[in-house]
Amino acid sequence: MSKLTQLKNAVSKFHNDEEGMETLQVVLIVALAAIAGVAVYQFGSQAKNWCQERVKALFDKTDYKVPE
């Protein structure tokens, strides 16, 4: 069997293999969750303050506070 045929078979086998897809999906979900966690950690207080300002403007109350 020639090297080219072996390479072709290996690429075809890799392309048709679906076992790694589940692992890839889990890794992508974990990565997205990590990115969301970092975003909340970095911008959580700013988002909370922004939401409090919008609620105050909506209800036109200066003493309204969002429960923590």
Secondary structure as UniProt FT lines:
FT   HELIX           3..16
FT   HELIX           19..59
//
